[in-house]
Amino acid sequence: MAEEWQAQEGGATAPAARPVAELSFEEALAELERIVQMLEREQPDLEAAIKAYERGTQLRRHCEEKLREARLRVEKLRFDEEGEPRLEPFEPQ
């Protein structure tokens, strides 16, 4: 889903934000990349830059958590007595 960009006071832009917890890994990463590009290309005012940085930090943490969960799922791949691989259920801690 493409995020909408909204004009902020001072001409800077920021993403129209959905709650981070609702985003998939791919959506969060794409939004984080857009924020980084916006901060590199534009000269947002200080308040807009701080808000974008805060949102980016939330998105980074969300992506790291999604990756951690995926890594735990992969680590649950076990081999049975016949040497056949099987995936044990993942129970988040």
C-alpha positions in Angstrom: 0.0 0.0 0.0 1.5 3.3 -1.0 1.7 5.9 1.7 0.3 9.4 1.1 2.6 12.3 1.7 1.1 15.4 3.2 2.5 18.9 3.2 3.5 20.2 6.6 4.1 23.7 7.8 7.3 25.1 6.3 7.0 23.1 3.1 8.3 19.8 4.5 6.5 16.6 4.0 5.7 13.7 6.2 4.0 10.4 5.6 0.3 10.0 6.5 0.9 7.6 9.3 -0.9 4.3 10.1 -0.1 2.7 13.4 3.3 1.0 13.1 1.9 -2.2 14.7 -0.5 -2.6 11.8 2.2 -2.6 9.1 3.7 -5.6 7.5 7.5 -5.8 7.4 7.5 -4.8 3.7 5.2 -1.8 4.4 7.3 -0.6 7.3 10.5 -1.0 5.4 9.1 0.9 2.4 7.9 3.8 4.6 11.3 3.9 6.4 13.1 4.1 3.1 10.8 7.0 2.0 11.5 8.9 5.2 15.2 8.5 4.8 15.0 9.7 1.2 12.8 12.7 2.3 15.3 13.7 4.9 18.2 13.4 2.5 16.6 15.2 -0.4 14.5 17.9 1.3 15.3 20.5 3.9 12.4 20.0 6.3 12.0 22.4 9.2 13.4 21.1 12.6 10.0 20.0 13.9 9.2 18.0 10.8 12.6 16.4 10.7 12.3 15.4 14.4 8.8 13.8 13.8 10.1 12.0 10.7 13.1 10.7 12.7 10.9 9.5 15.5 8.6 7.7 13.1 11.6 6.2 11.4 12.9 4.9 14.7 9.5 3.2 15.4 9.6 1.7 12.0 13.1 0.4 12.4 12.2 -1.2 15.7 9.1 -2.8 14.1 11.2 -4.2 11.3 13.8 -5.6 13.7 11.1 -7.3 15.7 9.6 -8.8 12.6 13.0 -10.1 11.5 13.7 -11.5 15.0 10.4 -13.4 14.9 11.2 -14.7 11.5 14.6 -15.8 12.6 13.1 -17.7 15.6 10.7 -19.5 13.2 13.5 -20.6 11.0 15.4 -21.8 14.0 12.5 -24.0 14.9 13.2 -26.2 11.8 14.1 -29.6 13.3 14.8 -33.0 11.9 12.8 -36.0 13.0 14.2 -39.5 13.6 14.2 -40.3 9.9 16.2 -37.2 9.1 13.1 -35.5 7.6 12.9 -31.7 8.2 9.8 -30.4 10.1 8.8 -27.0 11.4 7.8 -26.9 15.0 5.1 -24.3 16.0 6.5 -20.9 16.9 5.5 -19.7 20.3 6.4 -16.0 20.8 7.8 -15.2 24.2 
